[in-house]
Amino acid sequence: MATLLLLQRAPAIPWAKNVLIALGSVIEKTWTWRVALPTISSVGTWHALSGATTYVTSSSSNTPSVTEGESFTFDFYNQGYKAFSYKVEDLPEGLAYNGDINGPIISGTLPAAGIYTIKITGYRYSGLSGNQTPVYSLVLNVDSAEEETTTENNTTNPSLWKDSNTTSLGNGWYRSSWLGDFFGNSGGWTYHIFHGWLYLHGTDETGFWMYDENLGWLYTGKNLHPFVYRNTTSTWLYDQSDATARKFWDYSNSSSLTPDKN
């Protein structure tokens, strides 16, 4: 008891207390970082039992360009803990999920031309229960058989960007004087610096359609932009997007649209 009383009055106890407080702060920050990890990550969730980052993935492209009427097979799997059930949503006609957790596959005959988004979610336990992964989106860009034949007969793929107002920035990036910076200049799936992934359909930048996952089909061109026609609502929008956010003015109801980046 005398020894404890002496230690209590000695400077060693406050010093040790300060060390423990400092360590506690580090431990608290480390724990906070581990808890925040799922929020920071865009591809996985933290599973409390396995301690692994988990998500659905595939060795195949998640935005394949295919042709209507062809046979199609897409295999996928869960990275991290093993999923014992999968939810597969928005399958187009002609495609089916085999329901095999050891070799999950989507297969069948490709539907009519169009863009289809299939959503896949993995679950920790059978019956779609337990922890779940983020939704994996498989985007099918299905071309018509006639368009495919025409493309094969052409010596070069048509490009929207034929005018001198589009210049190369290197490494696949281009700059349009009216549309801004984007990756890839042969149409189809294109990554725009402000809008993200867009599907461009056309052969002349004077006017063409582009598919936006959040807004649907849009029509614009070098003599129209920043005015954009939205097909789903039959209204005109004014593109006010910049590096900080996507923003459109909707003339039909005099209000702003702020869709997420694709």
CORKAKA-V527567 format. One record per pair of residues at least 24 apart in sequence whose ideal C-beta (glycine too) atoms are under 10 Angstrom apart, sorted by sequence separation. I is the first residue (numbers start at 1). J is the second residue. D is the distance in Angstrom with one decimal. If there is no record, write none. Layout:
{{I	J	D} {I	J	D}}
This chain:
{{54	78	6.4} {55	79	5.4} {56	80	9.7} {77	101	9.6} {92	116	4.6} {115	139	6.7} {116	140	4.4} {161	185	4.8} {227	251	9.1} {54	79	6.4} {55	80	6.7} {69	94	8.9} {75	100	10.0} {77	102	9.4} {91	116	8.4} {92	117	9.5} {101	126	8.0} {115	140	7.0} {116	141	8.5} {160	185	7.5} {161	186	8.6} {53	79	7.6} {54	80	3.1} {68	94	9.2} {77	103	8.5} {78	104	8.7} {90	116	7.2} {92	118	7.7} {114	140	8.3} {115	141	5.7} {116	142	6.7} {159	185	5.8} {160	186	8.2} {161	187	8.8} {179	205	8.0} {52	79	8.4} {53	80	5.5} {54	81	5.3} {56	83	7.6} {76	103	9.8} {77	104	6.9} {90	117	6.2} {91	118	5.9} {114	141	8.5} {115	142	7.3} {159	186	5.4} {160	187	5.5} {178	205	8.3} {230	257	9.0} {52	80	3.9} {53	81	9.6} {54	82	9.3} {75	103	6.9} {76	104	5.6} {89	117	9.3} {90	118	5.5} {91	119	9.4} {113	141	9.2} {114	142	5.7} {158	186	7.9} {159	187	6.6} {51	80	9.4} {52	81	5.6} {54	83	7.9} {75	104	6.8} {76	105	7.8} {89	118	7.1} {90	119	5.7} {111	140	8.2} {113	142	5.2} {114	143	9.4} {157	186	5.1} {158	187	6.8} {161	190	10.0} {176	205	7.7} {50	80	6.8} {51	81	9.3} {56	86	7.7} {74	104	9.3} {75	105	4.9} {76	106	7.6} {88	118	6.7} {89	119	4.3} {90	120	9.9} {110	140	7.3} {112	142	7.1} {113	143	5.8} {114	144	9.1} {156	186	9.2} {157	187	7.5} {160	190	9.0} {218	248	9.5} {50	81	4.4} {74	105	6.9} {75	106	7.9} {88	119	7.4} {89	120	7.8} {111	142	6.3} {113	144	3.9} {157	188	8.7} {179	210	9.8} {215	246	9.3} {49	81	7.6} {50	82	9.1} {73	105	6.2} {74	106	4.5} {75	107	8.8} {87	119	7.8} {88	120	5.4} {89	121	7.8} {106	138	7.4} {110	142	5.4} {112	144	7.7} {113	145	8.3} {214	246	8.3} {47	80	6.7} {73	106	7.4} {74	107	7.2} {87	120	7.3} {88	121	8.2} {110	143	9.4} {112	145	9.9} {113	146	8.9} {215	248	7.8} {46	80	9.6} {47	81	5.4} {72	106	7.7} {73	107	4.5} {74	108	9.9} {86	120	6.2} {87	121	4.5} {106	140	9.7} {113	147	7.4} {212	246	9.5} {44	79	7.6} {45	80	8.7} {72	107	6.4} {73	108	8.5} {86	121	6.8} {87	122	8.2} {113	148	9.5} {43	79	8.8} {44	80	6.7} {71	107	7.6} {72	108	6.3} {85	121	9.3} {86	122	5.6} {87	123	7.0} {71	108	7.6} {72	109	7.1} {83	120	9.9} {85	122	7.7} {86	123	7.0} {71	109	6.2} {72	110	4.9} {83	121	8.8} {84	122	8.7} {85	123	4.6} {70	109	7.3} {71	110	7.7} {72	111	9.5} {83	122	3.4} {84	123	6.8} {85	124	8.5} {161	200	9.8} {166	205	7.7} {69	109	6.5} {70	110	5.2} {82	122	8.9} {83	123	5.9} {84	124	6.7} {85	125	6.8} {160	200	6.2} {165	205	8.5} {68	109	8.7} {69	110	6.3} {81	122	8.7} {83	124	6.8} {84	125	5.3} {85	126	4.9} {87	128	5.5} {160	201	9.4} {162	203	8.8} {163	204	9.5} {179	220	8.2} {68	110	5.3} {69	111	8.9} {78	120	9.7} {80	122	8.9} {82	124	8.4} {83	125	8.9} {84	126	4.7} {85	127	6.0} {86	128	8.2} {160	202	5.9} {162	204	7.7} {163	205	6.5} {178	220	9.2} {179	221	9.5} {215	257	7.6} {67	110	6.8} {68	111	6.5} {69	112	8.7} {79	122	9.1} {81	124	6.2} {83	126	9.6} {84	127	8.5} {85	128	5.1} {95	138	10.0} {160	203	6.6} {161	204	10.0} {162	205	7.3} {163	206	9.1} {178	221	8.8} {179	222	7.7} {214	257	8.9} {66	110	5.4} {68	112	5.4} {69	113	9.8} {74	118	8.3} {76	120	6.2} {78	122	4.4} {80	124	9.9} {84	128	9.5} {85	129	7.5} {158	202	8.6} {159	203	7.5} {160	204	6.7} {161	205	6.2} {178	222	5.0} {195	239	8.8} {214	258	9.9} {215	259	5.8} {68	113	5.2} {77	122	8.7} {78	123	9.2} {84	129	8.8} {85	130	8.6} {87	132	8.2} {95	140	8.4} {143	188	9.4} {158	203	4.1} {159	204	9.6} {160	205	4.7} {177	222	8.3} {178	223	8.7} {180	225	9.5} {194	239	8.6} {214	259	3.8} {58	104	9.6} {64	110	9.9} {67	113	8.3} {68	114	8.5} {74	120	9.4} {76	122	8.8} {78	124	9.3} {84	130	7.9} {86	132	9.9} {87	133	10.0} {89	135	8.4} {157	203	9.6} {158	204	8.7} {159	205	9.0} {160	206	9.3} {176	222	7.9} {178	224	9.2} {179	225	6.4} {195	241	6.6} {213	259	8.7} {214	260	5.9} {66	113	9.9} {83	130	9.2} {85	132	9.5} {86	133	9.2} {90	137	9.4} {91	138	9.8} {141	188	7.1} {178	225	5.2} {179	226	9.4} {194	241	4.4} {212	259	7.6} {213	260	8.7} {214	261	8.5} {215	262	9.0} {56	104	9.0} {58	106	9.8} {83	131	9.4} {87	135	8.9} {88	136	9.8} {90	138	9.4} {92	140	7.3} {141	189	6.8} {160	208	6.0} {178	226	8.3} {193	241	9.6} {194	242	6.6} {213	261	9.7} {214	262	6.3} {81	130	9.4} {83	132	8.7} {176	225	9.2} {192	241	9.0} {193	242	9.9} {194	243	6.8} {213	262	4.7} {81	131	7.7} {83	133	7.1} {86	136	9.6} {88	138	9.1} {92	142	8.2} {139	189	8.2} {160	210	9.8} {193	243	7.4} {194	244	9.2} {196	246	8.4} {212	262	6.3} {80	131	9.9} {194	245	8.6} {195	246	6.2} {211	262	9.3} {63	115	9.7} {81	133	9.2} {194	246	6.3} {80	133	8.0} {194	247	9.5} {63	117	9.9} {79	133	8.7} {147	201	9.8} {192	246	9.9} {78	133	6.7} {62	118	9.5} {166	222	9.5} {165	222	7.2} {62	120	9.7} {78	136	9.6} {139	197	8.3} {141	199	6.4} {163	222	7.4} {180	239	9.7} {76	136	7.0} {139	199	8.6} {141	201	9.8} {179	239	9.4} {160	221	9.5} {161	222	10.0} {180	241	8.7} {58	120	8.9} {76	138	7.9} {160	222	9.6} {180	242	9.4} {181	243	10.0} {56	119	9.8} {57	120	9.8} {180	243	9.7} {196	259	9.9} {199	262	9.5} {56	120	5.2} {74	138	6.4} {195	259	8.8} {196	260	8.3} {197	261	8.8} {198	262	6.6} {56	121	7.0} {57	122	9.7} {196	261	4.1} {197	262	4.6} {56	122	4.9} {74	140	8.8} {195	261	6.5} {196	262	3.5} {55	122	7.7} {194	261	7.6} {195	262	6.1} {54	122	7.1} {72	140	7.9} {193	261	9.8} {192	261	9.0} {54	124	8.3} {72	142	9.0} {141	211	8.8} {192	262	8.3} {191	262	8.9} {70	142	8.9} {139	211	9.6} {69	142	9.3} {70	143	9.8} {50	124	8.7} {62	136	7.3} {63	137	9.0} {64	138	8.3} {66	140	6.4} {67	141	10.0} {68	142	5.3} {115	189	9.8} {139	213	8.1} {49	124	8.0} {62	137	6.9} {63	138	8.1} {64	139	8.3} {65	140	8.8} {66	141	7.1} {67	142	6.9} {68	143	7.0} {69	144	9.2} {70	145	8.6} {56	132	9.9} {57	133	9.4} {62	138	5.4} {63	139	4.7} {64	140	6.6} {65	141	4.9} {66	142	5.6} {67	143	5.1} {68	144	5.8} {69	145	6.0} {137	213	8.5} {47	124	7.1} {54	131	7.4} {56	133	5.2} {61	138	9.2} {62	139	6.5} {63	140	8.1} {64	141	7.1} {65	142	8.4} {66	143	7.1} {67	144	7.5} {68	145	5.8} {54	132	9.0} {55	133	5.0} {56	134	7.8} {58	136	7.9} {60	138	8.9} {61	139	9.5} {62	140	9.6} {63	141	6.5} {64	142	9.3} {65	143	6.7} {67	145	5.9} {68	146	9.5} {70	148	9.1} {54	133	5.4} {55	134	5.9} {56	135	8.1} {57	136	7.1} {67	146	9.8} {68	147	9.5} {69	148	9.8} {53	133	9.8} {54	134	8.9} {55	135	9.8} {56	136	3.8} {58	138	7.9} {67	147	8.3} {68	148	8.6} {49	130	9.2} {50	131	9.0} {55	136	7.1} {56	137	9.8} {67	148	4.6} {49	131	8.0} {56	138	9.5} {66	148	9.3} {67	149	9.3} {47	130	9.2} {48	131	7.8} {65	148	9.5} {47	131	5.3} {67	151	9.9} {115	199	6.2} {46	131	9.0} {47	132	10.0} {45	131	6.7} {47	133	9.3} {115	201	9.6} {45	132	7.5} {45	133	6.3} {44	133	7.2} {45	134	6.4} {43	133	9.1} {44	134	6.8} {43	134	6.6} {42	134	7.7} {41	134	8.7} {43	136	9.1} {38	134	9.3} {115	211	5.5} {117	213	7.2} {114	211	9.4} {115	213	8.8} {115	217	9.1} {65	188	6.6} {65	189	7.8} {63	188	9.3} {63	189	5.7} {63	197	7.7} {65	199	9.9} {63	199	8.9}}
